[in-house]
């Protein structure tokens, strides 16, 4: 398989972005700021604002509705980051692309940090996101340049929340359906857009129960793969209820201290076309993939 996972103390450690290219072994600790607040744009016009129509709604109601509002908006451009640290070395993997929330299809170019793959430079990895599947091109590790690697995300113990180095945008929004404890922090500005900042904790189990059918299985799997069911987050929504930025903090179980991964997603340019053509069977690599220093593995 492509994704390296290991059981640690009864939990499951999915080696997230590190599994994308076998970058390094996950260590302890993590911190990060994610995509800059000055990036992106988009106006999301033509819809009544939260301030006018939903000003009396409780913060938990507004946050839980984020996935529905994104589906109504249709699509968006996105910038992402996923940060972790190992042996005192901080690793940040960044992505940029677009995603269709109605079709749950997206295309994101993932950029590995310098030297992360054992060389000065590494070609960006193209990822196609689809319901139940993740496709990667320029995967390296013995995969031909013209072939894609396919991962069945329904079999991932993290529900593809961190496996590809990019949290699936639908899963990131659906996770907020599990919000229980949330606080309205206040208004701020994000990329020139006034947004409302909410800080809270989502429960993976509750999110799985409340999620749309296409996301339910992945979130249910994730509830079993993390150290705890709770995921702290910061979410920024505009006056129309559109999620503009979300940062999740995931925690894995290990034999030693817990491992944390910070995943940030920035959304802008709502309504953009998102052409995604999934590879055919002839374009899928079925050979063996070299997984970091652990030897070849069968995808």
HELIX and SHEET records of a PDB file:
HELIX    1   1 UNK A   16  UNK A   21  1                                   6    
HELIX    2   2 UNK A   50  UNK A   53  1                                   4    
HELIX    3   3 UNK A   59  UNK A   64  1                                   6    
HELIX    4   4 UNK A   66  UNK A   73  1                                   8    
HELIX    5   5 UNK A  153  UNK A  155  5                                   3    
HELIX    6   6 UNK A  169  UNK A  175  1                                   7    
HELIX    7   7 UNK A  176  UNK A  178  5                                   3    
HELIX    8   8 UNK A  204  UNK A  210  1                                   7    
HELIX    9   9 UNK A  213  UNK A  225  1                                  13    
HELIX   10  10 UNK A  281  UNK A  283  5                                   3    
SHEET    1   A 2 UNK A   5  UNK A   8  0                                        
SHEET    2   A 2 UNK A  11  UNK A  14 -1                                        
SHEET    1   B11 UNK A 148  UNK A 152  0                                        
SHEET    2   B11 UNK A 133  UNK A 137 -1                                        
SHEET    3   B11 UNK A 125  UNK A 130 -1                                        
SHEET    4   B11 UNK A 105  UNK A 111 -1                                        
SHEET    5   B11 UNK A  89  UNK A 100 -1                                        
SHEET    6   B11 UNK A  75  UNK A  86 -1                                        
SHEET    7   B11 UNK A 259  UNK A 268 -1                                        
SHEET    8   B11 UNK A 243  UNK A 252 -1                                        
SHEET    9   B11 UNK A 230  UNK A 238 -1                                        
SHEET   10   B11 UNK A 193  UNK A 203 -1                                        
SHEET   11   B11 UNK A 179  UNK A 190 -1                                        
SHEET    1   C 2 UNK A 288  UNK A 290  0                                        
SHEET    2   C 2 UNK A 296  UNK A 298 -1                                        
END                                                                             
